[in-house]
Amino acid sequence: MRRFVQVGLLVLSGLGLLRTSLFTEAYLRYVKEGMRPLLIASGVLLILLGAAEAWSAWRSAGRPEDDGGHDHEQGHGHEQGHGHEQGHGHEQGHGHEPGHDHGHSGVPRVAWLLFLPALSLLFYAPPALGSYTASREAPKAVAVVDEDGFDPLPATSPLPITLTDFTQRVQQDKARSIEGRTVVMTGFVTPGGGDGGWYLTRIMLSCCAADAQSVKVRVYGVRAPKADTWVTLTGTWHAQGTLGTSSAAVALDGRAVREIERPVNGYTDALALPLGS
């Protein structure tokens, strides 16, 4: 690959990382918020490497050929002493030249495809993970909480609660503190099949988009908005199974659903934070 192509790839990739991590929130579609400083440092490093490569290429282009006359004289003397061998060697070298030029005469066509991911960082942000991902994987298994591990719920009504906390209290809280309580949760819509229900979903990242896991709550009683729509849902536990045991359905009888903008912490299962917070 020619050096100017290497320089272009390094600089474009660096500029794309800096644009994504410094001036937009699009980096949250790839990694967790805590990795932002690493993205910024990587972008700066790529630009510096590109600048160093460009400087090296410029220096090499301006450097005169070394020892050209000396090599010519040596070749001339060798030809006088060993004409036959020299001619034979010249033929071998001549035969090797076409193959050598063929391998390094230009940039392989496939190499130009490397520019696509670099350009995408500058001009295109891929869509956030959503219902397509969540519908093709099993929900994340929630942690088991000790019997004395549940704190008393506040008297607030409706009660803001995360999908994970709701799941744990439905299936593990022997005190049944969630029974009869009106709760409010935030997530995006995942279609749920033909039984009239759908899923309120959150996707969580441990590090980056490659290790995404989802937590889901089945919703009944209210019509499902369009897939991937972010909503705030109010309702009560859907009485199916024995509350406080693994037989209890992780489901909600919805009372009201309200569409919202995707919160800034969309890749966590936490109480929703509005954009710009």
C-alpha positions in Angstrom: 0.0 0.0 0.0 1.4 3.4 -0.9 2.4 5.7 1.9 -0.1 8.4 1.1 -2.9 5.9 1.6 -1.5 4.9 5.0 -1.4 8.6 6.0 -4.9 9.1 4.8 -6.3 6.2 6.8 -4.5 7.2 10.0 -5.6 10.8 9.8 -9.2 10.1 8.8 -9.6 7.5 11.5 -8.2 9.9 14.1 -10.4 12.7 13.0 -13.4 10.4 13.1 -12.7 9.3 16.6 -12.2 12.9 17.8 -15.4 14.0 16.2 -17.4 11.1 17.6 -16.1 11.4 21.1 -15.6 15.2 21.5 -18.5 16.8 19.7 -21.3 14.2 19.7 -22.8 11.5 22.0 -22.6 9.0 19.1 -19.7 7.2 20.8 -22.2 5.8 23.3 -23.5 3.6 20.5 -20.2 1.8 20.6 -18.8 1.9 24.1 -19.6 2.9 27.7 -19.4 6.5 28.8 -16.3 5.9 30.9 -14.2 5.0 27.8 -14.5 8.5 26.3 -11.0 9.6 27.4 -9.5 6.5 25.8 -11.3 7.3 22.5 -10.0 10.9 22.6 -6.4 9.7 23.3 -6.7 7.1 20.5 -7.8 9.8 18.0 -4.9 12.1 18.9 -2.4 9.3 18.6 -3.7 8.3 15.2 -3.4 11.8 13.9 0.2 12.1 15.3 1.1 8.8 13.6 -0.3 10.0 10.3 1.7 13.2 10.6 4.9 11.3 11.4 4.3 9.0 8.4 3.7 12.0 6.1 6.9 13.7 7.4 8.9 10.5 6.8 7.5 10.1 3.3 8.3 13.7 2.5 11.9 13.3 3.7 12.3 10.1 1.7 11.0 11.7 -1.5 13.6 14.6 -1.2 16.6 12.4 -0.5 19.1 11.9 -3.4 20.2 8.4 -4.5 23.3 7.3 -2.5 26.4 5.7 -4.0 25.0 5.4 -7.5 28.3 6.0 -9.3 30.2 3.6 -7.0 27.7 0.8 -7.7 28.1 1.4 -11.4 31.8 1.1 -11.3 31.7 -2.1 -9.3 29.2 -3.5 -11.8 31.5 -2.5 -14.7 34.6 -4.1 -13.1 32.7 -7.3 -12.3 31.4 -7.5 -15.9 35.0 -7.3 -17.3 36.2 -10.1 -15.1 33.2 -12.4 -15.3 31.3 -11.6 -18.4 29.5 -14.8 -18.6 28.4 -15.0 -15.0 27.4 -11.3 -15.1 25.2 -11.8 -18.1 23.6 -14.8 -16.5 22.9 -12.9 -13.4 21.4 -10.0 -15.4 19.0 -12.4 -17.1 17.9 -13.8 -13.7 17.4 -10.3 -12.3 15.5 -9.3 -15.5 13.3 -12.3 -15.1 12.5 -11.4 -11.5 11.7 -7.8 -12.2 8.1 -8.2 -13.6 6.9 -10.2 -10.6 8.4 -7.7 -8.2 6.8 -4.7 -9.9 3.5 -6.5 -10.1 3.4 -6.9 -6.3 4.2 -3.3 -5.5 3.2 -1.2 -8.4 -0.1 0.1 -6.9 -2.6 -0.2 -4.0 -4.7 -3.4 -4.1 -8.3 -2.6 -4.8 -9.5 -4.2 -1.7 -7.4 -1.9 0.4 -9.6 1.1 -0.5 -12.4 -0.5 1.4 -10.5 0.4 4.6 -11.6 3.9 4.0 -15.2 3.1 4.5 -15.1 2.6 8.3 -12.9 5.7 8.6 -15.3 7.8 6.6 -18.3 6.4 8.6 -16.8 7.8 11.8 -16.8 11.3 10.2 -20.1 11.3 8.3 -22.4 8.5 9.6 -23.4 7.2 13.0 -24.8 3.7 13.0 -28.2 3.2 14.7 -28.2 2.3 18.4 -28.8 -1.3 19.4 -32.5 -1.9 19.9 -35.3 -4.4 19.4 -33.5 -6.3 16.6 -30.7 -7.2 19.0 -32.9 -7.8 22.0 -35.4 -10.1 20.2 -32.6 -12.4 19.2 -31.1 -13.1 22.6 -32.3 -14.5 25.9 -32.8 -11.9 28.6 -29.9 -11.3 31.0 -30.1 -13.4 34.2 -30.5 -11.0 37.1 -28.4 -11.5 40.2 -29.8 -13.4 43.2 -30.4 -11.1 46.1 -30.1 -12.2 49.7 -33.3 -12.5 51.7 -32.4 -9.4 53.7 -31.0 -7.6 50.7 -34.1 -5.7 49.6 -34.5 -2.2 51.0 -38.0 -1.0 51.8 -39.7 0.7 48.9 -40.5 4.4 49.3 -44.2 5.4 49.4 -44.0 7.3 46.1 -46.7 6.5 43.7 -46.1 5.7 40.9 -42.8 4.3 42.0 -39.9 4.8 39.6 -38.0 1.5 39.3 -35.5 -0.2 37.0 -36.3 -3.3 35.0 -33.7 -5.3 36.9 -35.0 -4.2 40.3 -38.6 -5.0 39.3 -37.5 -8.5 38.1 -35.7 -9.2 41.3 -38.5 -8.1 43.5 -41.1 -10.0 41.5 -39.2 -13.3 41.7 -37.1 -13.1 44.9 -38.7 -10.7 47.4 -40.5 -12.9 49.9 -42.1 -9.8 51.5 -44.0 -9.2 48.2 -43.3 -5.5 48.5 -44.2 -5.0 44.8 -47.7 -6.4 45.2 -50.4 -3.8 44.5 -47.8 -1.1 43.8 -48.1 1.2 40.8 -44.7 1.4 39.2 -43.2 3.5 36.4 -40.3 2.2 34.1 -38.5 3.4 31.1 -37.2 1.4 28.1 -37.8 0.8 24.4 -40.4 -1.3 22.7 -39.6 -4.8 21.5 -42.3 -6.8 19.7 -43.5 -9.8 21.7 -45.3 -12.2 19.4 -49.0 -12.9 18.8 -50.4 -13.1 22.4 -51.2 -9.4 22.7 -48.1 -8.5 24.7 -44.8 -6.8 24.0 -41.6 -6.1 25.9 -40.2 -3.1 27.7 -36.5 -3.5 27.2 -33.2 -2.1 28.2 -29.8 -3.0 26.8 -26.7 -2.9 28.9 -23.0 -2.8 28.0 -20.2 -4.2 30.1 -17.6 -2.6 27.8 -18.8 -2.1 24.2 -21.6 -3.0 21.8 -20.1 -6.5 21.3 -21.0 -7.7 24.8 -24.5 -6.2 25.0 -27.1 -7.9 27.1 -30.8 -7.1 27.6 -33.4 -7.2 30.4 -37.1 -7.3 29.5 -40.4 -6.9 31.2 -43.5 -8.3 29.4 -46.3 -5.7 29.0 -50.1 -6.4 28.7 -53.1 -4.2 28.6 -51.8 -1.3 26.5 -51.2 -1.2 22.8 -47.5 -1.4 21.8 -46.0 1.6 20.1 -43.7 1.2 17.2 -40.7 -1.0 17.7 -37.6 0.7 19.2 -39.7 3.6 20.5 -38.6 4.8 23.9 -41.4 5.0 26.4 -42.3 5.6 30.0 -44.7 2.9 31.1 -47.0 3.0 34.2 -48.6 -0.1 35.5 -48.9 -2.9 38.2 -47.5 -6.4 38.4 -49.3 -8.9 36.1 -50.6 -11.5 38.5 -49.3 -14.8 37.1 -47.5 -17.3 39.2 -46.5 -17.0 42.9 -45.1 -13.6 43.7 -41.6 -13.8 45.4 -40.7 -17.1 43.6 -39.2 -17.9 40.2 -42.7 -18.9 39.0 -43.9 -15.3 39.1 -44.2 -13.6 35.7 -41.9 -10.8 35.0 -44.7 -8.8 33.5 -46.8 -5.6 33.9 -50.4 -4.7 33.4 -49.9 -1.4 31.7 -52.1 1.6 32.5 -50.4 4.4 30.6 -47.6 4.6 28.1 -45.9 7.8 27.0 -43.3 8.2 24.2 -40.1 10.0 25.2 -36.7 10.8 23.6 -33.9 8.2 24.1 -32.3 9.0 27.4 -28.6 9.8 27.6 -27.9 6.7 29.6 -29.7 4.4 27.2 -27.2 1.6 27.5 -27.7 1.1 31.2 -30.6 -0.2 33.3 -31.0 2.8 35.4 -33.6 5.4 36.1 -33.8 7.4 32.9 -31.7 10.6 32.6 -33.0 13.1 30.1 -30.8 14.2 27.2 -28.5 17.0 28.0 -28.3 16.1 31.7 
